[in-house]
Amino acid sequence: MSRPSLPTDRPLRDATRLIHEGEARSGFGEMSEAMYLTSGFAYDTMEAAEARFDGRDPGFIYSRFSNPTVATFEKRMIALEGAEAGRATASGMAAVTASMLCQVKAGDHVVAAKALFGSCRYVVEDLLPRFGVASTLVDGADLDQWRAAVRPETKAFFIETPTNPTLEVYDIAAIAGIAHEAGARLVVDNVFATPILQKPLTLGADVVVYSATKHIDGQGRTLGGMVLGSDQFVMDHLHNFLRQTGPSLSPFNAWTLAKGLETLSLRVHAMQASAAKIADVLAVHPKVTKLAYCGRADHPQAALVAKQMAGGGTLITFRIDGAKPEAFRFGNALQVVKISNNLGDAKSILTHPATTTHQRLAPEARAELGITDATLRLSVGLEHVDDLLEDVETALKAV
Ligand SMILES: *Cc1c(COP(=O)(O)O)cnc(C)c1O
């Protein structure tokens, strides 16, 4: 057999583990990760099949349960997050839905912050109650609201921080403390911060979920998701739910995402450096009325950002001086930055949340979250920062 892929006698840093963790070479000794595009696995004998199924032999059975290429991606994510265990899913929403549904039953109750990605809000606000799981939405920054929302049957808290699109930051350690006092788990959607800049498990969260579609792929190619937590959470709740309901990640997409992880740290840091420069220019521009960037000293929760994040991230949200026509004129005048609803991509992306990602919300609900018709979200990519600055400044002149 081949040599072990990593030294086991000393700890390795994230950047190294992201490149080597979880290697599963075939007999050919290929350098790049093999792609095991297979639904099933053959057994040498009937007895071998029996041993696989009764658990004496821990090998692979069926790609709905596990697959070598998917396992490579999972191992890299587990190492990066510092989690005990984790499972990949076909999309970020499959990860969010599974992370919640796997741990609740009719009669339970969940509490979530109001400021959520649209589909996450649907899961908490509309889907769970259809199956008898009540939900309460609170202002995530107000710890008293979390305390007041707790009921004897509360099983889970759900937050996203920084929030989409307003980039509000919630205190993960404090909210985890309230959850644990209530005997509930805290689930954190860590997409905006990325696992490079924020490690919710070390701050007290119980479960972390990702849309790997965003920074982890980072090149707009595939959907994917990941749920991470303790061995016990995965074994008692998540594993069986995923295995029996089947929102499995395809091995092809897992391969793409595992290769994405090799460059994740480099990409996030480069995008963040450009975002910081662009935020500084936009913040003082006369046609920009309000700007949020987690890396700026004027972020309302700058102290909390310093406490729980390792940087300001790759997203900027701002308001154009005006309303929808001005916001649209700005977007339509951009040439390098593309108009889309994705984020975390090598290509910079502008989004108008009110008419796209948050269109489903009633105008009052959007207003409550601070999303106006002039609000724009910029996901800063890997283009040369001067080209991005010229693009943004030219488009502002068109407003
Ligand atoms: C995109 C996104 C999701 C959903 O992920 P998909 O891969 O699109 O299913 C969930 N949460 C956040 C914060 C996101 O940005």
The ligand as an SDF file (V2000), in Angstrom:
LIG
                    3D

 15 15  0  0  0  0  0  0  0  0999 V2000
  -26.4510   30.4700   -0.5150 C   0  0  0  0  0  0  0  0  0  0  0  0
  -26.7630   30.3600    0.9220 C   0  0  0  0  0  0  0  0  0  0  0  0
  -27.4780   29.2680    1.4050 C   0  0  0  0  0  0  0  0  0  0  0  0
  -28.0320   28.1940    0.5070 C   0  0  0  0  0  0  0  0  0  0  0  0
  -27.0630   27.5110   -0.1950 O   0  0  0  0  0  0  0  0  0  0  0  0
  -27.3010   26.7500   -1.6100 P   0  0  0  0  0  0  0  0  0  0  0  0
  -26.0060   26.0720   -1.8540 O   0  0  0  0  0  0  0  0  0  0  0  0
  -27.6440   27.8160   -2.5950 O   0  0  0  0  0  0  0  0  0  0  0  0
  -28.4380   25.8060   -1.3980 O   0  0  0  0  0  0  0  0  0  0  0  0
  -27.7220   29.2150    2.7660 C   0  0  0  0  0  0  0  0  0  0  0  0
  -27.2900   30.1920    3.5970 N   0  0  0  0  0  0  0  0  0  0  0  0
  -26.5940   31.2520    3.1600 C   0  0  0  0  0  0  0  0  0  0  0  0
  -26.1400   32.2990    4.1300 C   0  0  0  0  0  0  0  0  0  0  0  0
  -26.3080   31.3730    1.8050 C   0  0  0  0  0  0  0  0  0  0  0  0
  -25.6310   32.4470    1.3670 O   0  0  0  0  0  0  0  0  0  0  0  0
  1  2  1  0
  2  3  1  0
  2 14  2  0
  3  4  1  0
  3 10  2  0
  4  5  1  0
  5  6  1  0
  6  7  2  0
  6  8  1  0
  6  9  1  0
 10 11  1  0
 11 12  2  0
 12 13  1  0
 12 14  1  0
 14 15  1  0
M  END
$$$$
